[in-house]
Amino acid sequence: MKVVIEIVLQTVLAFFSILFITRVLGRQQVSQLTMQEYVNGITFGSIAATLATDVSQRTWQHLIGLFLFGALTFLVSYIGTNNISIARVIQGEPVLVIKDGKVLEKNLKKFHYTIDDLNHLLRKKDVFNINNVKYGILETTGEVSIIKIGTKVNVTVEDLGIVGKEEELITEVIVMGNVVYENLKNRNLTMKWLIDQLKMKGVKDIKDVFYGTIDNNNRLNIDKIEDHFKPDDGDVM
C-alpha cells in the first residue's frame, strides 16, 4: 500500500511540475500544441517508456501511474471546459506582440521570443515586413495571428482586377540596440549614414532602438524600445 501511495504522489507531482516548467519555458516549447497537450504527450511517453523498459519494479505499479495520469488529464480538461479562469491559468492566453507595425517587446520577452523568432513566424504567414502588420497576436499554440495594415475586406488584388504593389524584403540594420554591420556593408551604407538617419528621427542613441530596418529604397524604419508599450497592451482576452 505504501508503494501505491508513493506512485500516486509522484504522478501528481510530475504532472503539475512539468506543467509549471512548460509555462516558464514559454510557448516555443509547445509549437502548435497547447501547453496541456504538450505536457500530456511527453509525460505519457515517458511513463510508457518506463513501463516498457524498467524491470526493477512490477508492471502494475507503472500501470497505476499511467492510468492515474490519464485520469488527471481528463479531470483538468473537464474543469477547464467548464471554468474559463482555470483554463486560462493552465493554457495561458493570447497576447498582443505587434501593434501598428511596432513590436511590443515586453510581451515578446515575457514568452522568451526574439525578433528573429517573430520574423520567422511572420514569414510563415507570407509577411516579410513587420511594418505591414496592424496587429500580431501570439496564440497559446505558439503561432502568430495577424491583421495587416489597410486590410478592410477579404479580397485580393486579382479579385479587383488591379495591379498591386509587391511586398518588399527588408534588411535588418539594428536588432535590440545593436548594429548589424554586415547588412549595412551589403547595402553599401555607412555608420555615418545610419547615425544621420537616426538623428532625423530624433534618436540620439542606437541603444534606444529595438529594431531597425531599411527597404529597397534605403528608407529607414525604426521601432524604439518601449516607446509604444502601454499597460493595457497585454493579454488579448
N, C-alpha and C positions, 0 to 999 in steps of 0.2 A: 504493500500500500504506500509505503514511503517513496518508493521509486516512481510510482504513478503520480503522486503529488509533485515530485520534483520535475517530472516531464511536463506536467500541466503548467507549472510556474515558469519554466524555461521557455515554453512555447509562447505564452502570453508576453513574457519579457522580450523575446525575439521579435514578435510582431510589432509591438509599439516602438521598440528601439530602432528597427530598420525604417519604420515609417518616419520617425523623427529625423534620422540621419539623412534620409532622402529629401526631406523638406529643407534641411540645412544645406545640402549639396547643391540644390537648385534644380530647375526644370530641364537643364541639358541632360541630366541623367535619365530622364523619363523618355524623351523622344517619341512623341505620338501616342504615348500611354498616359493615363492619369497616374498619379503617384501611388494610389492604392493598387492599381493593376500592376504597376512595376514591382512593388513590394511583394505582391502575391506571386508573381512569376518567379522571381529569384528565390523566394523562400520555399515555395513548393518544389522547385528544382533542387534546392539544397537538401531538403528533407528526403526527397525521393532518392537522391544520390546516396545519402547516408543509409537509407533503408536498404539500398541495393548492395552497398559495399562494406558496411560495418557489421562484422561477425562477432564482435565482442559483447554485444547486447542482443537480447531476444527480439525477434521481428515484431512482436505485438507491441513492444514498447515504442518503437518508431511509428507504428501504425496509429497509436494513440495520439502522438504529436501531430501526425499528418491530418487525421480527421478532426482534431481539435482546432488546428489552424484553419481548416476548411470551414468549420463552424464559426470561428471568429470572423473570417472573411465575409460569410453570409450575414452575420449579425451587424457588422459595421456597414455593409452595403444597405441592409434593410433600414437601419437607423438613418443613414444618410439620405435615403429616398423619402423619408418621412420628416426629416428635420433639416432645413436648408442651412442653418447655422453650423450644425455638426458637419454637414457635407463640405462646407467652405473651409472648416478647420482641417479636415482630412485631405481634401484635394486642392485647396488653395482657390484663388480667384483670378480671373483675367485681369491683367494690369496694363495700363497705358504706358508705352515706351517711346512713341513718336507723336508729336502734336505740332501741326502746321509746319511740317518739314524739319522740325527740331527734335533732337533726341533728349528724352528725359533721363539723364544719366543716373540719377539716384535710383530710379526704378530699375534701370538696366543692371546696375551693380548689385542691387538687392538680390537678384537671382543669378549672380555670377556670370553674366553675359558680357562679352566685349563688343566693341563696334564691329569687329570682323565677324563675330557670330551673327550679329544683327544683319549685316550686309549679306551674309550667306543665306539667311532665311528670306530676305527680300528678293534675292536673285531667283529663288525658287518660285517666287510669285511674279517673275518677269519684271521686277522693279530694280533698276540699276542706279537710281539716284534718289537718295533719301529726301531730297528737297521736293520730290513729286508726291510725297505721302502726306495726306491731311491728318490721318490718324493711323497709328500702328498699335495693335493690341497683342501682347504676349499671352497666349492661351495656356490653360492648365496642362495641355499636352506638349508644351514646348514649341509649338508652331506660332507663327505670326499672322494675324488677320489685318488687312489694310483697307483703307479708303483713300483713293488717290485724290489729290487736289484738282478741283474742277469737274469731278465726276458727278453728274446730275441724274442721268438716266443710263440704263444698262444697254447702250448701243455702241457699235464700233464705227470707225470712220468709213469702213467698207459699206456698212448698212446705209450710211448717209450719202454715199457716192462722192465723197470728197477725199482729197489727199491730206493725210495727217502728218504732223511733224514727228519724226522718229525720235525716240528717247535716246539721249546721248550717254555714252560711257563717261564716267567722271574719273579723275585722278586724285588720289589722296595726297595731300601735302602736309597736313597736320593731323596727328592722331593722339588724343589725350595730352595735348600740350607739347608734343614732340614733333619736330620737323622730319618729314620723310625726304631726306636729301636726294636719294636716288631718283625718286619720282620728279623732283624739281629739275634734276640734271637731264632726265629723259625728255622733259618738255622744253629744254633749253632756257630754263628760268633760273634766276639767281636769288640768293637770300635777300639782297637789297630790294629786288622786285617784290618779294613776299612781304618784307617789312613795310615797304611803302604802301602796299595794298592794305595791310592791316591797319596802318595809321589812318588811311582814308575811311576805314570802317570804325574808327575810334578805339582801336585796340592797341595798347601800349606794350603789352607783354604777351608773348606767344603762349605762355603757360595758362593764360586766361581762355584759350581756345580749346574746346573739347574735340572738335572735328572740323577740318577744313579741306575743301575740295576745289578743283578747277575743272571747267568744262572745255569743250573743244575750241572755244574762242578765248581761252585763258581768263575767263571770268571767275573770280574767287568767291566762294560761298562759305561762310563760317557759322559754326554753332558754338556759342560761348558756353563756358562751364556754368551751369545752374542759372543762367540768365532768364530762363523761361520756366523754371520749375516753381509750381505753386503747391501749397499744402493739399489742395483738393485733386491734384493730378496723380492720384494713386490708383487703388483698385477700381475697376470699371463698374463692378456691381456692388 
